[in-house]
């Protein structure tokens, strides 16, 4: 089981403020979590191939393609923006 000092140090590292009366509760809860990880370390994984995800999908990104809206598409977009300048969308300055 974690000591009270270890719990306080973990809370300090995680930047979590805990009160003195909460230390004992966290001591039990954190110890239970760490005990579970110790139990997971005993699982035999010899011969198990590591995977990145369970779907098995590879290279599912679509190819980059451009679409030319021509003047009709651009006009439809421009009519929906609140402000334009010289045929372009005008946005507020960031800096």
N, C-alpha and C positions, 0 to 999 in steps of 0.2 A: 504494500500500500504506500502511496505517496505520502511524504511528510508534509506538514503544514508549510514549512519553508519552501518546499518544491512547488506547492500549489501557488503560493504567493509569487514565486519567481516566474512561473508559467503565466500567471495573470499579468505580471509586469511586462513580460516579453510580448504578450498578446495585446497589451495596452487596454486591459479590461480592469476597471475598478471594481474590486470586491470588498465587501465589509468583513470585519473580523468574525462576525457570527455566521457568515456564508462559507468560510474556509472549510469547515468540516464537511458540509454538503458537497462542495466541489472536490474535496479530497476523496470522498467515496465515489462520486460520479466519474472523475477522471481516472481513478484507479480501475474502475470497471471497464472503461474504454480501452485502457492500455492492456488489461488482462485479455480482452478479446483479441487485440492485435497479437499478443503473445501466442494465443491459441491458433491464430491463422498461420503463424510461422511454422507450426508443426505439420501443416498440410503437405502431403507428398506431391510435388509438382514435377518430378523427374519424367521426362518424355512428353511433357505438355508443351505444345508449340505456342510461343507468345503471339498475341494478336493485338492489333490496334483498335479494332472494333468488331462487333459480332455480325455485321451484315454481310461481310465478305465482298462488298462492292469496291471496285478499284477504278480510279480515274473517271469519276462521274461528273467532273466539271464540264460545262458546255464550252464550245468554242466561241471566241469573240467574233461577233458579227455586227456590222453596222447596218442601220436602216436609214435610207434617205427619205425624210418626210417631205422634201421639196417645199414649195411655198405654201401649199395647202396645210400641211402638218404644222409648219412653223407658225402660221397665222392662227391656227387653232390653239396652240400652246400659248402664244403671246396674248391672246384675248383673255386668258385666265389669270394672268399675273397682275398684281396691283399697280406696278409702275414699270415703264419701259423708257429706254433712251436709245435713239438711233437704231431701232429694231432689235435691241437686246434687252434682256431682263435686267432691271436695275435693282440692286440689293444695297442694304445699309452697309456702311464701312465697318470692318471688323476691328480695326485698330483705332 
